[in-house]
Amino acid sequence: MTQSHGQYLTSVLDQLADLVAEVEPSQYGAPTPCPEFDVAVLRNHILAWAQFFAASFEHPDGSGERPDVDGYEAPASPSEAADVLRDASRRIAACVAAGVADQPVTMFGGAMPGSMSLGMCLSEYVVHGHDLARSTGLDWDPPAEAVTAALDFLPSLLTDDYRGPDKSFGYAVEVPATAPALDRIVALSGRDPYWKAA
């Protein structure tokens, strides 16, 4: 499954780039399922971290420059923003092909297995694709295998230490066990999969 995480990640990123290309500038001020983000800030977050992850996989030992994710502003042009994401996807794909899944990867100070890093990124972008689509009325239908892989992985990462006020994730939202896998992973991440702008 470790190699698959990387392959699924680049597939999801490419599909997310297509979604980013469809978001109209008139929608940048719209709210999102992430209370602290509007669409513009969500775009910044998606693109900045994709470049950060690409740089981390290119230099898994922690060397090399990491982009500034806090000060990043995505291009206003939808097509240019999509190109940034496609470039990050290509870079990550090259790292996956070179075997980064089987190496330790240093991202935030300490090293973690490359397979875990790829699984974390996959989960992040499956969910953020949903966030962006729900905010803009666009479609988000990532590959079923990618969603399943992310859903299988996320519980191992999302412990209670990361949930709650002022944490990276909210508390899990209850959905039926028969809900689609995409709804279940969104709910697990602390979002309401049926969220709509007020």
Disulfide bonds with the S-S distance in Angstrom:
none
